[in-house]
Amino acid sequence: MTTIPFGKPMVGEEERRAVAEVLEGTTLTHGPRVKAFEQAFAEFTGAPHAIATATCMASLHLAYLACGIGPGDEVLVPAQTHVAMAHAVEICGATPVFVDADPRTGNVDLDLLAAAVTERTRAVSVVHYLGLPVDMGRVLEVARRHDLFVVEDCAIALGARIDGTHVGLHGDVGCFSFYPVKHITTGEGGMVITTRADIADRVSKQRAFGIDKSVLADRRHTAAYEIEYVGLNYRMGEIGAAMGVEQLKRLPGFLEQRARNFRSLAAGLGGVDGLTVIDSDGPGASHYCLVALLDAPLAERREELIETLKGEGVGTSVYYPKPLPDTKYYRETYGHPERSCPVAARISYESIAFPVGPHIEEEDVQRIVETVGQVVDRLVARA
Ligand SMILES: *Cc1c(COP(=O)(O)O)cnc(C)c1O
């Protein structure tokens, strides 16, 4: 029996040839591929500025640094997201303030977001959970009223748009991931996009040791430069960028396949008693995966369900395994009580994520639906 994996990088002949070309040359970093990838990404998203980075975590760190986030500041962070966002705030010396999710979509609850603003709040962050765009109009309203920066985590939302404008361009800065199971991959990799020239300038300098090469460009020593900021080395290399250029060409096809798979899987799993599919198929969505909430009595038996499905060749995942305030570090550092964000807790502890990526076809979708139906029947019968 073959296994349907949750995620699988779509690396083909084009990517292999592009990487081989890099290896045949002598330029492994500071080369033309990173620039080409940034330019192609800017074209695809419509961003005036796109800066390639090492990872999404690196992108988020650079984004908060560019917004000047530091000690004493509070930053609103969704409880239902990847820990990278909270860590990026924490590394800047600021405090992540967690906001619970909307039970219908899993995106941040916008009423709670507005209510969480204090005198110390400097920025609001959102994640376009499962590729469904957050209502950015309402986020921007809150941000304008309190003069806050807006950071968008688009790690699982590449291709998602609101009224035609790509996610990441509604707030001040948007961050992307090219980790192997995301919409496209460069092995490890990330991108920052922004409409703001000042943020783009600071991100691109702090990405590379804070160096400003333009300052001394008129001097005779071509290697001379000035250090304008404290910085990091968060650059992307030529090998990753070469993959990224090829992956981006295939992205429109990937997105179509994801939408088809999502709709077919949602229709199928919608007919299974005990499952409630989270509604992440709104306008402009980019279908990262499908998350199904388990109703009682299945909810308490999630691990058994996941293990049984795995045994039957259906790979699944959990997005995300713990609400951030429930994780050991944030619980102990800030004294959050267990399940302080009950909606995020329900999603984290009582849901299963199913694949919809371009590595699966309609026959795989049908196999997932049939297998889930049978396994759920068996578990419920034994309950
Ligand atoms: C995967 C993911 C990240 C982390 O991305 P890396 O490129 O691995 O650093 C950040 N945020 C979200 C929402 C993610 O899903």
The ligand as an SDF file (V2000), in Angstrom:
LIG
                    3D

 15 15  0  0  0  0  0  0  0  0999 V2000
    6.1810   27.3840    8.6290 C   0  0  0  0  0  0  0  0  0  0  0  0
    5.7970   28.6300    9.2860 C   0  0  0  0  0  0  0  0  0  0  0  0
    6.7530   29.5330    9.7750 C   0  0  0  0  0  0  0  0  0  0  0  0
    8.2130   29.1980    9.8450 C   0  0  0  0  0  0  0  0  0  0  0  0
    8.8010   29.1980    8.5960 O   0  0  0  0  0  0  0  0  0  0  0  0
   10.3810   28.8820    8.4670 P   0  0  0  0  0  0  0  0  0  0  0  0
   10.6640   29.2370    7.0390 O   0  0  0  0  0  0  0  0  0  0  0  0
   10.5370   27.4180    8.7360 O   0  0  0  0  0  0  0  0  0  0  0  0
   11.1000   29.7340    9.4300 O   0  0  0  0  0  0  0  0  0  0  0  0
    6.3230   30.7500   10.2550 C   0  0  0  0  0  0  0  0  0  0  0  0
    5.0220   31.0690   10.3020 N   0  0  0  0  0  0  0  0  0  0  0  0
    4.0670   30.2220    9.8800 C   0  0  0  0  0  0  0  0  0  0  0  0
    2.6370   30.6350    9.9410 C   0  0  0  0  0  0  0  0  0  0  0  0
    4.4190   28.9610    9.3800 C   0  0  0  0  0  0  0  0  0  0  0  0
    3.4650   28.0930    9.0080 O   0  0  0  0  0  0  0  0  0  0  0  0
  1  2  1  0
  2  3  1  0
  2 14  2  0
  3  4  1  0
  3 10  2  0
  4  5  1  0
  5  6  1  0
  6  7  2  0
  6  8  1  0
  6  9  1  0
 10 11  1  0
 11 12  2  0
 12 13  1  0
 12 14  1  0
 14 15  1  0
M  END
$$$$
